[in-house]
């Protein structure tokens, strides 16, 4: 039988500065550093993406089926932010002064994202993705966006990907771009300046209710990856499947979930309004909840998803301490909320734990295991010329 064509999102995470880095430094730590950064980025992209293969200095990933547009963008940017935090942490922790460890700051990432069709076919004993759109996303790696952004990191979305995600690129401030690809022709593209996005995220004032600061905590273990749990608690269509709201209407302005997003949760004739005050996918988000009760105080709550050692999740709901005059009200509201959440958790667990990769999904290649030698075993001075 001929391979069946499938619609899919394709993305390539490419390490910028890879060739110059390897050519100019010692190999003792260079490959381990590269493996460490690639491990961070690929794990940050899962899900919605699955790893198709490594391509030297790049990881080629894909996702079949319908993907929430805001969630997909969060995955791309979240993976980049994790790389930047990892880079900062390593530079602060490492005592090695070899050329590789000194030059790791010159490494960066760029992402290219496209939507189209592909087929899976056997090549060299394993399945590979093939098709015109697979070719196109690879050709888009060679572009002039870097010149437009002054060499800064970026995410480059094809117009086909933008339309499939259902987002408004102009409202979101994406930068229009055009490339002409041989054998394909003119391609309309939209770019996100990831350096600017990182600077904004890093400078954001955090508003997290920590465990130490919480007035009350509800916690539930869920045998599913954090990214899956995150989707079920943040995407209105998924959220409403397990929560007892009659309707959940998201108001996100530019069509991108984040700080300022409001969710209107209807329960009969009453509507609760939740405004997002802090947003850090896929770790936590904090909301201010306004109840339809005269004189009710605004309730501040952080919903956090923690990864457990076995890769499953712990879902925590941390309620902020109230003012003394609001304590009695919050005590009553927290009891009712806890009862509803405990009842709803059976549905959430069933849905999140029951989600499996598509039956025809390819087996993912194993990630390289970085040893962390560049953190613990400095290269001796003079070991390399």
C-alpha angles and dihedrals in degrees: 000000000000116000113266117241115236132191112239147160113241125199134177121200106201126188111231116215093020098132096047091045095055093042095054105039143060115274093219091090104007098085092043091053091050091048091049094052093044090050091054094048098044092048089049091056094054115125125037086033129055124203113253097177147315116258107194104274095008142064119219112208135174143188127202126203129024118333126187107248096223091047092052093051090048089053092053096044093038091055090051093047090051089053091051092049091047091049091051093047093049094049090051094046103039119092094185117115098188117131093256094054092044093048098045089096089069090066120095140159137243126189131207119194129189138165125215144099132310141170129214115233136172114255125165093351097308138075118267132185114244140176143090093289092051087055091047096054090052093048089052090066087077102067144127097242091104090061091051091051096041095250094305124145115271147174112226117200123191115229087245089059092047091052093046090052091049095227131142105236094192094051089049093051097245116163115244115232139172132207132180111218121196114248088010107055132209117002124193113220141179124211133205116203100229094187090058091044090051093049090051093047093046092050094047115118106240121227103189124154100219125204090253092052098041123113091204135003131202115192134183132180115224123188094224135089117274092246091058093048090047091057092051093051099043111032106079095218091053095038093055091055092072106019120081097239119127090217139356117204118190120211108191104153101213093035093256121114115232144086108001096025113136126204118199107206112195120206108177108300092344128082128198116205119212118191118195110234099172130018126191112158125237098001107058147323130205125216137189109220121207113195123205091244121113110250094006114151120237109260118219117207135171118208109201132184113204124191113232122214092262093054095258125115144255113205113206128188110195118190117205121238112268129223111267092253091054098047097096093049093048092048091057094043092047093054092052092044092049092052092050093046093049090052093046093048092077089062094044092050092048093051099041096042092044094055110105132174114269111283092241095047114132120251107261120239114246117259118242110255110232111215096208091229090142088065098045109023113049115203108251115250111263094018088120129037 
